[in-house]
Amino acid sequence: MITSPSGTPGPSGAPGPSGSPSPSVHADLVIAHDLGTTGDKASLVTREGRILGSVTVGYPTGFSEDGRAEQDPQRWWDAFCQANRTLLDRLGESPERVRAVSFSGQMMGAVLIDAHGQATRPAIIWADTRSKAQCARLLDRVGMERVYAITGHRANPTYSLSKLMWIADHEPEALERAVAFLNPKDYLVRRLCGVHVTDPSDASSTNAFDQRGGQWSQELIEASGLDAGIFPEVVASSTDIGPILPELAPETGLSPRTRVVLGGGDGPMGALGAGRLDESDGLYAYLGSSSWVSFASAQPLHDPLMRSMTFTHVLPGSYVPTATMQTGGAALEWIAGVLGDGSDDPYGPLLTEAARVQAAAEGLFFLPHLLGERAPYWNPSVRATFTGLTITHGRGHMTRAVLEGVAFNLRTGLQAFADAGHAFDAADVIGGASKSEVVRGILADTWQLSVTPSDIGDHATSLGAAAIGALGSGLIGAEDLRPFLGEHRGEPLAPALPAAERDRRYERFLDAYRRLEGWFEQA
């Protein structure tokens, strides 16, 4: 039973509480909100899974050299309301047609809420790394292997638990006034319905969730020194939390009948949107600013070398083993900014030149760690570097080396999957960089897999959130999930490079990191 902050029963389950407004019989649309790092993208989606249109409203992030990365939760709310109104107005749709709103949210954040529903300080988002000392303290008390065994993740300053410990050390009054810790999407649900909840997928990104047990880890929370009472109730991603509070209808642009379906974290939600319901759906790779390889599994994948991590899926009883690197598509964006000619298409000419050369075969390698690294090294001190650069190398070589570096780095994640018995012979790729045949060819050769593009583009998380919203609000049934998600695959591209040559290049890439790791630590 979901309870309100006052302790009284709140809305729970698909039917909604007695006396609450039910959706209109004509309410056959869902608004999916992708609450990302730079903005909130609202998408209007039909019961058949067709995206009618999208609107993105941005908000700023406060960065500083000490590792701070914060956002104002009020700006999330303002973006949510503005996106709803603009979307419906632009498409000429009535709020009464919206059966539900649901969420895909940026993960690993920390929002503290007081008894009045107000944030006690700015939200700390995933990119914040100030809690290194607190993370080290947690590891001194528990140990990395134990944290990984409980959570499916290494302890790291990017996760929520050490961020809360940082607040306790540096801003104790903000923690003392808090009655709940929430993730970003959960803050919007609190504003809309007045309850403190999260879902298993977001909980699994906090470093405080017992993944196999499906509940908060008392061992880790006690080791952190935090009050377990601030951790919210964990309910299924498809839970119908209830209708929006009636007085919020004018501000949000929604009908008072609109249901709020909880949703989940953007990583697992992207897996659902990419059609990963179970392991039979195979491997997919996301080539956005950060990039990852991932699949759906019936069990967590706990790699003995801790190269990968496992999120809990937004579908009950499923998990999402993942290997995520910090700068995938962002590395291509960076090299295009450095070497591009300032034209409207900085990528096209560079990719054309990259197609004519073989960087690794000509001795040039790139370590793609422009923002430190998550998988497979989990080393915030590592940096990007070109190795083997000579006077004979040009723009095409450097561009190709960047792309090959991303592919090599992600291959280590695939190796972790294979070592655990999850080997794949094909991969679907989504995200902006997947549109390039040059990029897909590099991935196919480096991974020795057939690589297939998806036309879902940047809408995977939105489509996943819409599917959960439609399911939770009763618009579709579980048997309708696959038809709702649809088929978005293009033509596969097979590897052309011999496996022996691929392996030789990959080993040289790994050797470059091993030789430079100590230098990075000293620097």
Backbone torsions as a table, in degrees:
resi	resn	phi	psi	omega
1	MET	NA	123.4	175.7
2	ILE	-77.1	133.4	178.6
3	THR	-116.6	150.8	177.7
4	SER	-77.3	168.9	179.0
5	PRO	-57.6	-25.0	-179.7
6	SER	-81.8	-7.6	179.6
7	GLY	96.5	-4.4	178.8
8	THR	-83.2	151.9	-179.3
9	PRO	-59.1	139.7	177.6
10	GLY	-117.0	-179.8	-177.5
11	PRO	-65.3	141.7	-179.9
12	SER	-157.1	147.6	175.2
13	GLY	82.9	168.4	-173.6
14	ALA	-66.9	-39.7	-172.5
15	PRO	-71.2	-24.3	-175.7
16	GLY	88.8	157.2	-175.6
17	PRO	-73.7	157.1	178.9
18	SER	-58.9	133.0	177.9
19	GLY	87.4	-10.1	-179.7
20	SER	-82.4	150.1	-178.4
21	PRO	-66.0	133.0	176.7
22	SER	-91.8	155.6	179.1
23	PRO	-61.2	148.4	174.7
24	SER	-63.1	150.2	178.2
25	VAL	-63.4	-19.2	179.7
26	HIS	-94.9	3.3	-179.5
27	ALA	-81.3	99.2	-173.6
28	ASP	-126.2	19.2	-179.8
29	LEU	-123.2	155.8	176.1
30	VAL	-125.6	139.3	169.4
31	ILE	-103.3	117.1	177.4
32	ALA	-97.1	126.9	179.1
33	HIS	-108.0	119.7	175.6
34	ASP	-100.0	95.1	-175.7
35	LEU	-84.9	92.6	-173.5
36	GLY	-97.6	-167.7	-177.3
37	THR	-74.0	-34.7	-176.3
38	THR	-105.6	-13.3	-179.4
39	GLY	-179.9	173.6	177.5
40	ASP	-105.4	119.7	176.2
41	LYS	-101.2	117.1	177.3
42	ALA	-100.5	129.9	-179.3
43	SER	-125.2	132.9	177.2
44	LEU	-94.3	123.3	-169.7
45	VAL	-129.2	137.9	179.4
46	THR	-81.4	170.0	179.0
47	ARG	-68.5	-12.1	175.3
48	GLU	-92.4	-1.4	179.3
49	GLY	89.3	16.0	178.9
50	ARG	-91.0	126.5	178.5
51	ILE	-83.8	115.8	-177.3
52	LEU	-80.4	-29.0	-179.2
53	GLY	173.8	162.7	-178.6
54	SER	-138.9	151.4	176.0
55	VAL	-136.0	133.3	177.3
56	THR	-116.1	130.9	175.9
57	VAL	-118.9	122.2	-174.4
58	GLY	-86.7	166.8	173.3
59	TYR	-150.6	155.9	-174.3
60	PRO	-87.2	163.0	172.7
61	THR	-123.2	135.8	176.3
62	GLY	-93.6	114.7	178.2
63	PHE	-110.2	154.2	170.8
64	SER	-149.5	165.4	-173.1
65	GLU	-66.9	-18.0	-179.8
66	ASP	-82.0	4.9	178.8
67	GLY	100.7	4.7	-179.1
68	ARG	-67.6	137.2	171.1
69	ALA	-145.9	103.6	-173.1
70	GLU	-132.0	153.7	174.8
71	GLN	-136.2	156.4	178.2
72	ASP	-89.8	114.7	-179.0
73	PRO	-57.3	-28.5	177.2
74	GLN	-61.1	-32.4	178.5
75	ARG	-68.4	-32.0	173.6
76	TRP	-61.9	-45.8	-179.5
77	TRP	-63.0	-45.6	179.2
78	ASP	-60.4	-41.8	179.4
79	ALA	-65.4	-41.5	178.1
80	PHE	-58.1	-49.6	-178.4
81	CYS	-64.8	-45.9	-178.8
82	GLN	-64.2	-40.6	-179.3
83	ALA	-63.8	-42.0	177.2
84	ASN	-58.3	-52.1	-175.6
85	ARG	-63.0	-45.0	-178.2
86	THR	-65.8	-42.3	-178.6
87	LEU	-61.3	-50.0	-177.7
88	LEU	-67.4	-38.9	179.0
89	ASP	-65.6	-44.1	-177.3
90	ARG	-64.9	-36.5	-178.3
91	LEU	-92.8	-2.1	177.8
92	GLY	66.5	33.4	-178.8
93	GLU	-105.6	147.7	178.7
94	SER	-82.5	142.1	174.4
95	PRO	-56.4	-26.4	-178.7
96	GLU	-66.4	-19.2	179.1
97	ARG	-81.9	-9.7	-177.4
98	VAL	-86.9	109.2	-179.1
99	ARG	-75.4	-38.4	-174.1
100	ALA	-154.3	156.7	165.0
101	VAL	-116.0	145.5	177.7
102	SER	-144.1	168.7	-166.8
103	PHE	-132.7	142.7	161.3
104	SER	-119.4	122.9	-170.9
105	GLY	-123.4	148.6	170.3
106	GLN	-55.5	142.9	-171.6
107	MET	-105.8	173.6	171.5
108	MET	67.7	21.4	179.6
109	GLY	-92.6	-173.9	178.3
110	ALA	-153.9	112.6	176.1
111	VAL	-119.8	126.6	178.1
112	LEU	-103.4	129.9	-173.3
113	ILE	-117.6	134.7	177.0
114	ASP	-90.1	-177.3	-175.1
115	ALA	-64.9	-17.5	179.6
116	HIS	-98.5	6.5	179.3
117	GLY	83.1	10.4	-179.5
118	GLN	-97.2	145.2	175.9
119	ALA	-70.6	134.0	-178.2
120	THR	-81.6	-11.0	177.6
121	ARG	-164.9	169.3	175.6
122	PRO	-59.0	153.0	178.1
123	ALA	-72.7	136.2	171.5
124	ILE	-91.5	124.6	-176.9
125	ILE	-99.4	178.1	-171.6
126	TRP	-57.3	-33.1	-173.1
127	ALA	-76.8	-7.6	-178.3
128	ASP	-72.0	131.2	-177.6
129	THR	-123.7	23.0	-176.8
130	ARG	-71.1	-15.2	-170.5
131	SER	-94.0	33.0	178.7
132	LYS	-59.5	-43.8	-178.5
133	ALA	-65.5	-39.8	-179.9
134	GLN	-68.3	-38.1	176.9
135	CYS	-63.5	-41.9	178.2
136	ALA	-62.3	-38.3	179.0
137	ARG	-64.7	-41.5	177.5
138	LEU	-61.4	-42.2	-179.9
139	LEU	-67.7	-34.8	176.5
140	ASP	-61.0	-33.9	-176.1
141	ARG	-86.4	-29.9	-172.4
142	VAL	-118.6	-41.8	-176.9
143	GLY	95.7	142.6	-175.5
144	MET	-62.3	-42.8	-177.3
145	GLU	-62.2	-37.9	-179.8
146	ARG	-70.0	-41.7	177.0
147	VAL	-58.8	-45.6	-178.7
148	TYR	-64.4	-39.8	-179.4
149	ALA	-64.5	-36.2	-178.8
150	ILE	-78.3	-46.1	-167.7
151	THR	-101.4	-20.1	-172.4
152	GLY	81.0	6.7	-179.0
153	HIS	-135.3	149.7	167.2
154	ARG	-68.5	153.8	168.3
155	ALA	-71.4	135.4	-174.7
156	ASN	-157.0	146.3	-179.7
157	PRO	-63.2	-13.3	178.8
158	THR	-78.9	-10.5	-178.6
159	TYR	-89.9	163.9	-169.2
160	SER	-67.9	-38.3	-170.1
161	LEU	-60.6	-48.7	-179.0
162	SER	-68.7	-26.3	175.8
163	LYS	-65.9	-40.8	176.1
164	LEU	-65.3	-36.7	176.5
165	MET	-64.4	-37.7	177.2
166	TRP	-61.6	-43.5	177.9
167	ILE	-61.9	-42.8	179.4
168	ALA	-60.0	-35.7	-179.5
169	ASP	-77.5	-38.7	-170.0
170	HIS	-106.3	-26.0	-178.8
171	GLU	-138.0	60.5	-173.5
172	PRO	-59.4	-29.2	-179.3
173	GLU	-65.5	-32.9	177.7
174	ALA	-66.1	-37.1	178.1
175	LEU	-74.0	-37.0	-179.5
176	GLU	-64.1	-33.5	-179.0
177	ARG	-81.0	-10.0	-173.6
178	ALA	-84.4	140.2	172.5
179	VAL	-107.1	-11.8	-179.5
180	ALA	-156.7	146.5	168.6
181	PHE	-104.5	132.0	-178.8
182	LEU	-131.5	157.6	168.3
183	ASN	-86.4	164.8	-173.7
184	PRO	-53.5	-49.3	-178.0
185	LYS	-64.3	-32.7	-178.5
186	ASP	-68.0	-27.9	175.6
187	TYR	-63.2	-42.3	179.0
188	LEU	-66.5	-38.2	176.6
189	VAL	-63.0	-38.7	176.4
190	ARG	-62.1	-42.2	178.6
191	ARG	-64.8	-37.0	-175.2
192	LEU	-79.5	-36.2	-170.9
193	CYS	-124.9	-11.6	175.9
194	GLY	79.6	20.9	179.8
195	VAL	-124.4	154.3	178.7
196	HIS	-104.1	104.8	178.9
197	VAL	-143.3	160.9	167.1
198	THR	-141.8	176.2	-179.9
199	ASP	-116.4	166.9	-176.8
200	PRO	-62.0	-33.1	-178.0
201	SER	-66.5	-45.7	177.3
202	ASP	-68.6	-39.5	178.6
203	ALA	-59.9	-34.0	-177.2
204	SER	-71.5	-6.2	178.9
205	SER	-104.2	16.8	-174.3
206	THR	-102.8	-11.8	-170.7
207	ASN	68.4	17.8	-179.5
208	ALA	-131.1	9.2	-172.3
209	PHE	-110.6	128.7	174.4
210	ASP	-78.9	102.1	-170.2
211	GLN	-66.2	-45.9	-179.4
212	ARG	-70.1	-34.0	179.8
213	GLY	-80.5	-18.3	178.7
214	GLY	69.3	32.0	-179.1
215	GLN	-152.7	167.5	177.7
216	TRP	-61.1	141.8	-179.7
217	SER	-86.1	111.1	177.8
218	GLN	-64.5	-33.9	179.7
219	GLU	-61.0	-46.8	-177.9
220	LEU	-72.9	-38.0	179.3
221	ILE	-65.9	-41.4	177.1
222	GLU	-63.5	-40.1	179.1
223	ALA	-65.4	-29.0	179.1
224	SER	-75.4	-20.5	-176.4
225	GLY	81.3	8.8	-178.5
226	LEU	-89.5	161.3	176.8
227	ASP	-81.4	120.7	-179.6
228	ALA	-61.7	-20.2	-177.2
229	GLY	-67.7	-16.7	-179.7
230	ILE	-84.9	-8.8	-179.2
231	PHE	-83.1	128.8	-170.8
232	PRO	-76.2	165.2	173.9
233	GLU	-62.7	141.5	179.2
234	VAL	-104.6	120.3	-179.6
235	VAL	-129.1	165.6	-176.1
236	ALA	-60.1	148.4	-179.1
237	SER	-59.1	-32.6	-177.3
238	SER	-88.6	12.5	-179.7
239	THR	-64.8	129.0	172.3
240	ASP	-81.2	103.0	-176.3
241	ILE	-69.6	-29.7	179.3
242	GLY	138.3	-175.3	176.1
243	PRO	-77.6	160.2	174.8
244	ILE	-65.8	153.0	176.3
245	LEU	-59.8	129.1	-170.7
246	PRO	-54.3	-36.5	-176.2
247	GLU	-69.8	-10.9	-178.8
248	LEU	-90.4	-8.1	-174.7
249	ALA	-55.7	-49.2	-178.4
250	PRO	-62.3	-41.1	-177.5
251	GLU	-68.7	-39.0	-176.1
252	THR	-82.7	-16.9	-175.4
253	GLY	78.8	11.2	-177.9
254	LEU	-107.3	163.5	172.9
255	SER	-78.3	148.0	174.6
256	PRO	-61.8	-14.8	178.7
257	ARG	-82.9	-12.2	-175.1
258	THR	-63.4	130.0	177.9
259	ARG	-85.2	153.0	176.6
260	VAL	-113.3	114.0	176.8
261	VAL	-103.2	130.0	-165.6
262	LEU	-55.9	-52.7	-177.6
263	GLY	86.4	-160.0	-174.8
264	GLY	-158.3	-173.6	179.2
265	GLY	-71.8	152.3	-171.0
266	ASP	-67.4	-29.9	178.5
267	GLY	-64.8	-60.7	176.3
268	PRO	-60.8	-33.8	178.9
269	MET	-67.1	-35.9	175.2
270	GLY	-64.1	-36.7	177.5
271	ALA	-62.2	-42.3	177.5
272	LEU	-64.1	-46.6	180.0
273	GLY	-61.6	-28.8	177.2
274	ALA	-83.1	6.5	175.4
275	GLY	85.2	19.4	-179.3
276	ARG	-94.9	89.9	178.1
277	LEU	-94.0	-33.2	176.7
278	ASP	-154.1	178.3	-171.7
279	GLU	-64.7	-23.1	178.8
280	SER	-64.5	-17.1	179.6
281	ASP	-80.1	-10.2	171.5
282	GLY	81.3	-166.0	-172.9
283	LEU	-90.6	145.2	168.3
284	TYR	-136.9	156.0	177.8
285	ALA	-125.7	138.7	176.9
286	TYR	-109.6	126.6	-178.2
287	LEU	-116.0	67.4	174.1
288	GLY	-103.2	-156.1	179.6
289	SER	-54.7	-55.1	163.6
290	SER	-92.9	160.8	-176.8
291	SER	-136.5	153.7	-179.9
292	TRP	-153.6	163.6	168.7
293	VAL	-117.6	144.2	-170.0
294	SER	-163.5	162.8	174.4
295	PHE	-158.7	168.3	177.2
296	ALA	-96.3	143.4	-175.1
297	SER	-143.6	153.3	177.6
298	ALA	-80.2	-12.9	-179.4
299	GLN	-136.3	152.1	172.7
300	PRO	-62.5	149.6	174.8
301	LEU	-107.5	107.8	179.2
302	HIS	-105.9	97.6	-176.7
303	ASP	-71.4	127.4	178.4
304	PRO	-56.2	-30.1	178.4
305	LEU	-91.0	-0.8	177.1
306	MET	56.5	37.5	177.9
307	ARG	-79.0	-28.8	-177.7
308	SER	-115.3	175.1	176.7
309	MET	-135.3	162.9	179.9
310	THR	-128.8	123.3	170.8
311	PHE	-93.0	155.0	168.5
312	THR	-80.0	135.9	-176.5
313	HIS	-72.0	163.8	172.6
314	VAL	-79.2	-8.7	174.5
315	LEU	-98.1	128.8	-175.9
316	PRO	-57.2	139.4	176.3
317	GLY	78.9	9.1	-179.2
318	SER	-125.3	160.9	-177.8
319	TYR	-135.6	165.1	-177.2
320	VAL	-131.0	85.4	172.3
321	PRO	-61.5	136.0	-170.4
322	THR	-146.9	144.7	169.0
323	ALA	-125.6	111.3	-172.9
324	THR	-113.2	130.0	173.3
325	MET	-105.8	153.5	-172.6
326	GLN	-68.1	-47.3	-173.7
327	THR	-128.6	95.5	174.5
328	GLY	-97.1	-85.0	175.1
329	GLY	-60.0	-28.3	178.7
330	ALA	-65.0	-28.8	176.7
331	ALA	-68.2	-39.3	175.5
332	LEU	-66.0	-41.4	177.4
333	GLU	-61.2	-39.0	-179.8
334	TRP	-65.1	-48.1	-177.3
335	ILE	-67.8	-31.4	176.2
336	ALA	-66.9	-36.1	176.9
337	GLY	-69.0	-33.1	-179.0
338	VAL	-78.7	-43.5	-172.4
339	LEU	-103.7	-13.3	-176.1
340	GLY	-67.5	165.5	-176.3
341	ASP	-96.5	9.1	178.6
342	GLY	80.6	8.6	-179.5
343	SER	-77.8	174.1	179.0
344	ASP	-66.1	-23.0	178.2
345	ASP	-122.6	83.3	-179.3
346	PRO	-73.0	-16.8	-174.2
347	TYR	-85.5	-42.0	-173.2
348	GLY	-51.5	-56.1	-179.4
349	PRO	-60.8	-39.6	-179.5
350	LEU	-66.9	-40.5	179.4
351	LEU	-67.9	-35.4	176.0
352	THR	-61.8	-43.9	177.4
353	GLU	-66.1	-38.5	-179.9
354	ALA	-64.4	-29.2	-179.4
355	ALA	-69.8	-17.9	-174.8
356	ARG	-93.5	-6.1	-175.0
357	VAL	-128.1	170.9	176.5
358	GLN	-130.4	91.7	-171.8
359	ALA	-58.8	-54.6	-177.4
360	ALA	-63.1	-37.7	178.8
361	ALA	-66.3	-21.4	179.5
362	GLU	-105.0	19.7	170.2
363	GLY	87.0	6.0	-177.1
364	LEU	-106.3	127.2	178.9
365	PHE	-128.8	154.3	178.5
366	PHE	-131.7	124.3	171.2
367	LEU	-87.3	115.6	-166.1
368	PRO	-89.5	39.9	-170.6
369	HIS	-101.4	62.4	-174.0
370	LEU	-70.1	-21.8	178.8
371	LEU	-127.3	44.7	-170.9
372	GLY	69.7	-162.1	-179.5
373	GLU	-151.1	143.0	167.5
374	ARG	-91.5	-116.4	-179.2
375	ALA	-65.2	139.5	1.7
376	PRO	-97.1	-1.6	-168.9
377	TYR	-96.4	-27.7	-178.0
378	TRP	51.6	52.2	-174.6
379	ASN	-127.1	103.6	-179.7
380	PRO	-69.9	-12.9	-177.0
381	SER	-88.4	-18.4	-177.3
382	VAL	-66.6	149.0	-178.9
383	ARG	-130.0	163.4	177.9
384	ALA	-77.0	149.7	177.7
385	THR	-161.2	145.7	166.4
386	PHE	-89.4	136.7	174.5
387	THR	-125.8	138.1	178.9
388	GLY	88.5	13.3	-177.4
389	LEU	-69.4	131.1	178.3
390	THR	-130.4	174.8	-178.3
391	ILE	-68.3	-15.6	-179.9
392	THR	-84.5	-9.7	-178.0
393	HIS	-89.3	139.8	-180.0
394	GLY	-125.2	-161.4	-176.4
395	ARG	-59.8	-42.2	-179.1
396	GLY	-62.3	-42.7	177.6
397	HIS	-61.1	-45.1	-176.7
398	MET	-67.2	-40.0	177.9
399	THR	-64.3	-44.8	-179.9
400	ARG	-66.2	-37.4	178.4
401	ALA	-61.4	-38.7	177.3
402	VAL	-62.0	-47.1	-178.9
403	LEU	-65.6	-41.3	178.0
404	GLU	-65.3	-36.1	178.2
405	GLY	-62.3	-41.9	176.5
406	VAL	-62.0	-45.6	-179.2
407	ALA	-63.4	-43.0	177.8
408	PHE	-60.3	-44.9	-176.3
409	ASN	-64.0	-42.6	179.0
410	LEU	-68.3	-27.6	178.6
411	ARG	-60.8	-32.4	178.5
412	THR	-63.3	-34.4	173.7
413	GLY	-64.4	-42.0	176.9
414	LEU	-61.9	-35.9	178.0
415	GLN	-65.3	-38.5	176.6
416	ALA	-62.1	-40.9	177.5
417	PHE	-63.4	-46.5	-177.5
418	ALA	-62.8	-39.6	179.9
419	ASP	-62.6	-25.4	179.4
420	ALA	-94.3	8.2	176.6
421	GLY	93.9	13.7	-179.4
422	HIS	-118.6	75.9	178.6
423	ALA	-95.8	144.6	-176.6
424	PHE	-127.3	151.6	176.7
425	ASP	-112.1	3.1	179.9
426	ALA	-153.8	156.2	177.9
427	ALA	-144.6	137.3	167.7
428	ASP	-90.3	142.6	179.1
429	VAL	-122.2	136.2	178.4
430	ILE	-128.0	167.4	-178.7
431	GLY	102.7	163.6	-172.0
432	GLY	-55.7	-44.5	-175.8
433	ALA	-68.5	-18.1	-178.0
434	SER	-70.0	-12.1	179.6
435	LYS	-71.0	-19.1	-176.6
436	SER	-85.9	126.4	176.4
437	GLU	-67.0	-30.7	176.5
438	VAL	-61.9	-45.6	179.4
439	VAL	-63.3	-45.9	-178.9
440	ARG	-63.3	-36.9	177.8
441	GLY	-64.5	-40.4	177.7
442	ILE	-63.7	-42.5	178.1
443	LEU	-63.4	-44.9	-178.9
444	ALA	-60.8	-43.7	-179.5
445	ASP	-68.4	-42.8	-176.7
446	THR	-69.6	-37.8	-177.3
447	TRP	-92.7	-13.8	-173.8
448	GLN	55.2	45.1	177.7
449	LEU	-128.2	155.5	167.8
450	SER	-75.5	127.8	-174.5
451	VAL	-115.0	126.5	-176.2
452	THR	-120.1	127.7	177.6
453	PRO	-77.1	157.7	175.2
454	SER	-120.1	140.0	178.9
455	ASP	-87.8	11.7	179.4
456	ILE	-72.1	-18.2	175.1
457	GLY	60.0	-130.3	-179.2
458	ASP	-96.5	20.8	-174.9
459	HIS	-102.4	7.4	-175.5
460	ALA	-60.8	-46.9	-178.7
461	THR	-66.4	-37.4	178.5
462	SER	-65.2	-43.5	-179.8
463	LEU	-66.6	-37.4	175.9
464	GLY	-62.2	-45.9	179.3
465	ALA	-63.4	-38.4	178.3
466	ALA	-65.0	-39.8	179.0
467	ALA	-62.6	-43.9	178.2
468	ILE	-65.8	-39.3	177.8
469	GLY	-63.6	-42.2	178.9
470	ALA	-67.2	-39.1	179.4
471	LEU	-68.0	-47.9	-176.4
472	GLY	-66.9	-29.8	-178.6
473	SER	-91.3	2.3	177.3
474	GLY	82.9	9.0	-179.4
475	LEU	-72.3	-32.9	174.5
476	ILE	-133.1	165.0	174.9
477	GLY	-104.0	172.1	-178.8
478	ALA	-58.8	-33.2	-179.8
479	GLU	-69.8	-13.8	-178.7
480	ASP	-94.0	-1.4	-174.7
481	LEU	-61.5	-48.7	-178.0
482	ARG	-63.3	-46.4	175.6
483	PRO	-60.2	-37.0	179.4
484	PHE	-62.7	-43.7	-178.0
485	LEU	-72.8	-28.2	172.2
486	GLY	74.1	-175.8	-179.5
487	GLU	-117.2	120.5	-173.9
488	HIS	-123.1	19.2	-171.6
489	ARG	-89.1	143.6	176.8
490	GLY	-101.9	-147.9	-178.1
491	GLU	-89.4	131.5	-179.6
492	PRO	-72.9	152.7	177.2
493	LEU	-122.4	121.2	-176.9
494	ALA	-87.3	154.9	177.6
495	PRO	-67.4	144.9	178.1
496	ALA	-112.6	-14.9	-176.0
497	LEU	-87.6	134.4	176.9
498	PRO	-59.3	143.8	-176.1
499	ALA	-59.7	-37.9	-178.1
500	ALA	-63.8	-41.1	178.8
501	GLU	-68.1	-40.4	175.6
502	ARG	-56.9	-47.4	-177.6
503	ASP	-65.3	-37.0	179.2
504	ARG	-62.9	-44.3	179.8
505	ARG	-66.0	-40.9	-179.5
506	TYR	-63.5	-42.0	179.6
507	GLU	-64.7	-36.6	177.0
508	ARG	-66.1	-37.7	177.0
509	PHE	-62.1	-47.4	179.4
510	LEU	-62.5	-38.7	-178.8
511	ASP	-65.1	-35.3	178.2
512	ALA	-61.6	-42.9	178.3
513	TYR	-65.1	-45.8	-178.1
514	ARG	-58.0	-42.0	-177.9
515	ARG	-70.4	-29.3	-175.4
516	LEU	-96.7	-10.8	-174.0
517	GLU	-57.1	-45.6	179.3
518	GLY	-64.3	-36.3	177.4
519	TRP	-63.6	-41.3	178.1
520	PHE	-61.4	-43.4	-178.9
521	GLU	-63.1	-40.8	178.9
522	GLN	-67.4	-36.7	-178.4
523	ALA	-69.6	NA	NA
